Structure formats: structure tokens, C-alpha cells
Amino acid sequence: MSEGKSLQAFSQPSELLREAIRIVEAVLFASHEPLSLKQLRLYINEDLDIHDVMEHIHRDYSARGVNLTKVDD
């Protein structure tokens, strides 16, 4: 992915990205066990990068005192 596309995604999330963020948040909080990025990727549009989605979620929740933790690759 190009740096320009990634930076644009972080500054102005599109409706598609906002929807993916909501979906991944719901899946993460509903799960009783850790989920891999590969598993989470199945829930979002194939045109999106799961790393962008997770970065948005991480930044949003870190401001609220919630820490997302990567358990394994």
C-alpha cells in the first residue's frame, strides 16, 4: 500500500473505513478469545487494509484508556 493512501485513510476515514471499524470493534468485543488479523480480515471489505482499521481502533481506544494488545502474529 502506498504511504499516501495509508496517510489519507488515517486523516479522513471514508464511510467504508468507518463501517469496517464498527464491524471489527463489534467482533473484537464479542469474542471470548483473541483473534488474528487474518480472522478479522474476513469481516471487512477486501479493498481495505486490516492494519489501517486496527490503527484507527487503537488510536480511538487509547484516548479512552483501553489498550488493544497484539498477542501473536
C-alpha positions, 0 to 999 in steps of 0.5 A: 500500500502506498504511504499516501493512501495509508496517510489519507485513510488515517486523516479522513476515514471514508464511510467504508473505513468507518463501517469496517471499524464498527464491524471489527470493534463489534467482533473484537468485543464479542469474542471470548478469545483473541483473534488474528488479523487474518480472522478479522480480515474476513469481516471487512471489505477486501479493498481495505487494509486490516492494519489501517482499521486496527490503527484507527481502533487503537488510536480511538481506544487509547484516548479512552484508556483501553489498550488493544494488545497484539498477542501473536502474529 
